[in-house]
Structure formats: structure tokens, C-alpha cells
Amino acid sequence: MKNASKKRLRRHQRNNARLAGEWDRYAPHRRRVMALLAALLHGKSRIALLGAGNSNDVDLRALIERDHELHLFDLDAAALARAKARAPGVHVHQAELASPRTGWAPEAAAALLERMDGPADLAVSLGLLSQVVWALADAHGGLRGEAKGHAERAVRAHLELASLLSPNRLFIVDTAPYETHASAFEALSEHDQLRALAAVEGRGDAIPLTTPRFLTQARIDVGANPVLHAPWIWPVAKTRPFLTYALSETPSP
């Protein structure tokens, strides 16, 4: 592993360790994620959780109790171990989940499919895209010129990876810091929540390459039909609430 990659991994590990005890703080976010999963799951399913980390954003035990088969993927082996300690029935896999390298996604997907012994019924990206963008921005001192190209290829590669793992996908995307309490935002109508998301994008406040406009077009470009779900507030840490939304994809009838 190159020095820059080792540095990104150490930062990822430190961040996961810092957030490991945030189970209670994640409750509003976890409810939204679990509701989206419930709407997409039909009967016993194999689920690939990409960027699972500590898994504070998913109730693993509840999913296991419903006879789902869970495969957790992340670069951070220690975070995966913490998730497995909470829910021993899950399968954990240390793996890279995005890369700007041309042709990376099919190779990576083949390896992950082998670990799962076949495709998943649902692939879920858990707030990973913002991490990919931040990591590459940090490595290049910003997202200008060639650096932005690297980040865009990595984002598109992750999207492709998910599509190769399952015909059904759910992308959870934290797109911008947002100083509003979660309960206050939940009280808004869905129309006003979507307006708030559009306003953040229009002001240019969103993390680059994580906006609904960019990701929706990226998926349409490859023949997918993404559905945008109303946003919510994810209190990632005590002082860092993020405006978060989801895109789901299912095969056309």
C-alpha cells in the first residue's frame, strides 16, 4: 500500500474509532435508513453493506432476526470487528470500495461476489461517497483539475461496483453540513425538505460530486433509473450534522 493510501486508511480508522460510541446519536438517521431498507426488501435477502464501518447507521440485529444474510464491507478491519461484536451473525470483509483506476470496478466486484458466494439482493452504500471525495481532496490538496477528475472516476467506480453486486441498490449520501436539529427538519413537509436539499445544491454548499443532480445524471448515463428520496439530518457527530438523502434503484418492470 502506498504512503498516501496508508495515510487515508489511518485517518479513516481514527474517524471510525472516534464515532464508535455514537449509537444513540445516530438513532434518527438509523430509523430513516431502516425504513428505506424495509421498503426495498421482500422476504429473506442477502444484503451487501458497503462502507459499513461501525454500522451505527443500521440495526444489524433487527435485520438478522428477519433472516437476512448480511455482508459488511469496509477498509477498516477494526470497525468491522466492532460491528460483528454487536451482531455476531454478520459476515465481515475488509475491502477497497472505490478507486479512480480505469477498469477497477469489474475486478473488484468479481472478488466481492466470490466472498458473498453470489450476488446480493440489495447493495447499500452507507455514506461512503462523501468519504471518497474528502479522502481524495485531502490527498491532492483540494479538488481542482486532475484531482477532481480522479475523484469523479472514483465516485463513478463505486456506483458501478454497487450495480455489479446487485440489481437493487440504495445509496445513502451525506452531501452538506447543515445546522438544523434533526427533529426540526423532520417536522417539515417532504416538499420543503426537498426544497432545502435543492437550495443547498444551488448555493454550492454541497460536497462536490455528492449532489442529487450529479449522482442522478451519473446513473442515468449508464441506463439506471434512480429515485430520489426526501432528505433528513444525520448527526454524524455532536458538532457535525449533515444533510443526507438517498437514491434507490430497482429493475424496470
C-alpha positions as CSV (number, residue, x, y, z in Angstrom):
1,M,0.0,0.0,0.0
2,K,1.4,3.4,-1.0
3,N,2.1,6.0,1.7
4,A,-0.8,8.2,0.7
5,S,-3.2,5.2,0.8
6,K,-1.9,4.3,4.3
7,K,-2.4,7.8,5.5
8,R,-6.0,7.8,4.2
9,L,-6.6,4.4,5.9
10,R,-5.2,5.6,9.2
11,R,-7.5,8.7,9.1
12,H,-10.5,6.5,8.3
13,Q,-9.6,4.2,11.2
14,R,-9.3,7.2,13.6
15,N,-12.6,8.6,12.5
16,N,-14.4,5.2,12.9
17,A,-12.8,4.8,16.4
18,R,-14.0,8.3,17.4
19,L,-17.5,7.6,16.3
20,A,-17.8,4.0,17.6
21,G,-19.8,5.0,20.6
22,E,-22.3,7.2,18.8
23,W,-25.1,4.5,18.6
24,D,-27.7,6.7,20.4
25,R,-26.8,9.8,18.5
26,Y,-27.4,8.0,15.2
27,A,-30.9,6.9,16.1
28,P,-32.9,9.4,13.9
29,H,-30.6,8.6,11.0
30,R,-30.8,4.9,11.6
31,R,-34.6,5.0,11.6
32,R,-34.6,6.6,8.1
33,V,-32.1,4.1,6.8
34,M,-34.0,1.1,8.2
35,A,-37.3,2.4,6.8
36,L,-35.7,2.7,3.3
37,L,-34.4,-0.9,3.7
38,A,-37.8,-2.2,4.7
39,A,-39.3,-0.7,1.6
40,L,-36.8,-2.4,-0.7
41,L,-36.5,-5.8,1.0
42,H,-39.0,-8.6,0.1
43,G,-38.6,-11.8,2.1
44,K,-35.3,-13.3,3.1
45,S,-32.5,-11.4,1.4
46,R,-28.7,-11.2,1.0
47,I,-27.6,-7.6,1.7
48,A,-24.2,-6.1,0.9
49,L,-23.5,-3.1,3.2
50,L,-20.7,-1.0,1.5
51,G,-18.8,1.3,3.8
52,A,-20.3,-0.5,6.8
53,G,-17.7,0.7,9.4
54,N,-19.1,0.5,12.9
55,S,-22.6,0.1,11.5
56,N,-24.2,2.6,13.8
57,D,-26.5,3.6,11.0
58,V,-28.0,0.1,10.6
59,D,-29.7,-2.1,13.1
60,L,-27.9,-5.3,12.2
61,R,-29.5,-7.5,14.8
62,A,-33.0,-6.5,13.6
63,L,-32.1,-7.5,10.1
64,I,-30.6,-10.8,11.2
65,E,-33.8,-11.5,13.2
66,R,-35.7,-11.2,10.0
67,D,-33.5,-13.9,8.4
68,H,-31.5,-11.6,6.2
69,E,-27.9,-12.5,5.3
70,L,-25.6,-9.6,5.9
71,H,-22.2,-9.0,4.3
72,L,-20.4,-5.9,5.7
73,F,-17.6,-4.4,3.6
74,D,-15.1,-1.7,4.7
75,L,-11.4,-0.9,4.6
76,D,-11.3,-0.7,8.4
77,A,-11.0,-4.2,9.9
78,A,-11.2,-2.8,13.5
79,A,-14.6,-1.1,12.8
80,L,-15.9,-4.3,11.2
81,A,-14.9,-6.2,14.3
82,R,-16.8,-3.8,16.4
83,A,-19.9,-4.3,14.2
84,K,-19.6,-8.0,14.4
85,A,-19.3,-7.9,18.1
86,R,-22.7,-6.3,18.2
87,A,-24.2,-8.7,15.7
88,P,-22.1,-12.0,15.6
89,G,-24.2,-13.4,12.7
90,V,-22.9,-10.9,10.1
91,H,-20.2,-11.7,7.6
92,V,-17.4,-9.1,7.5
93,H,-15.0,-8.4,4.7
94,Q,-12.1,-5.9,4.5
95,A,-12.1,-4.4,1.1
96,E,-11.5,-1.3,-1.0
97,L,-14.7,0.1,-2.3
98,A,-13.7,2.9,-4.7
99,S,-10.8,3.6,-7.0
100,P,-10.1,6.1,-9.8
101,R,-8.2,3.3,-11.7
102,T,-9.7,2.5,-15.1
103,G,-11.4,-0.9,-15.2
104,W,-11.3,-1.3,-11.4
105,A,-15.0,-1.9,-10.7
106,P,-15.5,-5.2,-12.6
107,E,-12.4,-6.7,-11.0
108,A,-13.4,-5.5,-7.5
109,A,-17.0,-6.7,-8.0
110,A,-15.8,-10.2,-9.0
111,A,-13.8,-10.5,-5.8
112,L,-16.7,-9.3,-3.6
113,L,-19.2,-11.6,-5.4
114,E,-16.9,-14.5,-4.7
115,R,-16.7,-13.6,-1.0
116,M,-20.6,-13.5,-0.8
117,D,-20.9,-16.7,-2.9
118,G,-23.1,-14.9,-5.4
119,P,-24.9,-11.6,-6.0
120,A,-26.7,-9.7,-3.3
121,D,-30.5,-9.0,-3.3
122,L,-29.6,-5.4,-2.3
123,A,-26.4,-3.4,-2.2
124,V,-26.3,-0.4,0.1
125,S,-23.8,2.3,0.1
126,L,-23.6,3.8,3.6
127,G,-22.4,7.4,3.4
128,L,-19.3,6.3,1.5
129,L,-19.3,8.7,-1.4
130,S,-18.5,11.8,0.7
131,Q,-15.6,9.9,2.4
132,V,-14.2,9.0,-1.1
133,V,-14.4,12.7,-2.2
134,W,-12.9,14.0,1.1
135,A,-10.1,11.5,1.1
136,L,-9.0,12.3,-2.5
137,A,-9.4,16.1,-1.8
138,D,-7.1,15.7,1.2
139,A,-4.6,13.7,-0.8
140,H,-4.4,16.3,-3.6
141,G,-4.8,19.4,-1.5
142,G,-8.2,20.2,-3.0
143,L,-10.4,19.2,-5.9
144,R,-9.0,21.2,-8.8
145,G,-8.1,20.0,-12.3
146,E,-6.7,16.4,-12.4
147,A,-7.6,15.9,-8.7
148,K,-11.3,16.4,-9.4
149,G,-11.1,14.0,-12.3
150,H,-9.6,11.4,-10.0
151,A,-12.4,11.9,-7.5
152,E,-15.1,11.7,-10.2
153,R,-13.7,8.5,-11.5
154,A,-13.6,7.0,-8.0
155,V,-17.2,8.0,-7.3
156,R,-18.4,6.6,-10.6
157,A,-16.4,3.4,-9.9
158,H,-18.2,3.0,-6.6
159,L,-21.6,3.4,-8.2
160,E,-20.6,0.8,-10.8
161,L,-19.4,-1.6,-8.1
162,A,-22.8,-1.4,-6.4
163,S,-24.6,-2.1,-9.7
164,L,-22.4,-5.1,-10.3
165,L,-23.1,-6.6,-6.9
166,S,-26.9,-6.4,-7.0
167,P,-29.8,-5.4,-9.3
168,N,-31.2,-3.4,-6.4
169,R,-29.2,-0.5,-5.0
170,L,-29.6,2.1,-2.2
171,F,-27.2,5.0,-1.9
172,I,-27.2,6.9,1.4
173,V,-25.4,10.2,0.7
174,D,-24.4,12.9,3.2
175,T,-24.0,15.9,1.0
176,A,-23.5,19.1,3.1
177,P,-23.1,20.4,6.7
178,Y,-26.5,21.6,7.8
179,E,-27.1,23.5,11.1
180,T,-30.6,22.4,11.8
181,H,-31.7,19.9,14.5
182,A,-32.9,16.6,13.2
183,S,-36.4,16.8,14.8
184,A,-37.0,20.3,13.4
185,F,-36.1,19.2,9.9
186,E,-38.4,16.1,10.3
187,A,-41.3,18.4,11.1
188,L,-41.0,20.0,7.6
189,S,-43.2,18.6,4.7
190,E,-41.4,16.4,2.2
191,H,-41.8,19.2,-0.3
192,D,-39.9,21.6,1.9
193,Q,-37.3,19.1,2.7
194,L,-36.6,18.6,-1.0
195,R,-36.5,22.4,-1.4
196,A,-33.9,22.6,1.3
197,L,-31.8,20.0,-0.5
198,A,-32.1,21.8,-3.8
199,A,-31.2,25.1,-2.1
200,V,-28.0,23.7,-0.7
201,E,-27.0,22.4,-4.1
202,G,-27.9,25.7,-5.7
203,R,-25.8,27.7,-3.3
204,G,-22.8,25.4,-4.0
205,D,-22.6,24.3,-0.3
206,A,-22.6,20.6,-1.0
207,I,-19.6,18.3,-1.0
208,P,-18.5,18.1,-4.7
209,L,-19.7,15.1,-6.6
210,T,-22.3,14.1,-4.0
211,T,-25.3,16.2,-5.1
212,P,-28.6,14.7,-6.3
213,R,-28.1,16.4,-9.7
214,F,-24.7,14.9,-10.3
215,L,-25.4,11.4,-9.0
216,T,-28.8,11.1,-10.7
217,Q,-27.3,12.1,-14.0
218,A,-24.3,9.7,-13.5
219,R,-26.7,6.8,-13.0
220,I,-29.0,7.9,-15.9
221,D,-25.9,8.0,-18.1
222,V,-25.5,4.2,-17.6
223,G,-29.1,3.3,-18.1
224,A,-30.2,3.2,-14.4
225,N,-33.4,4.8,-13.2
226,P,-32.6,6.3,-9.8
227,V,-35.4,7.5,-7.4
228,L,-34.6,10.4,-5.1
229,H,-35.9,10.2,-1.5
230,A,-36.6,13.1,0.8
231,P,-33.6,14.2,2.8
232,W,-33.0,14.2,6.6
233,I,-30.4,15.3,9.1
234,W,-27.7,12.9,10.0
235,P,-25.9,13.9,13.3
236,V,-22.6,12.3,12.2
237,A,-21.0,13.7,15.4
238,K,-22.1,16.2,18.1
239,T,-20.9,19.2,16.2
240,R,-21.4,17.9,12.6
241,P,-25.0,17.4,11.4
242,F,-25.1,16.7,7.7
243,L,-28.0,17.0,5.2
244,T,-28.4,13.5,3.9
245,Y,-30.5,11.9,1.2
246,A,-31.0,8.6,-0.6
247,L,-31.2,7.3,-4.2
248,S,-32.7,3.9,-4.8
249,E,-32.6,1.8,-7.9
250,T,-34.6,-1.2,-8.8
251,P,-35.0,-3.1,-12.1
252,S,-37.7,-1.8,-14.5
253,P,-40.8,-4.0,-14.5
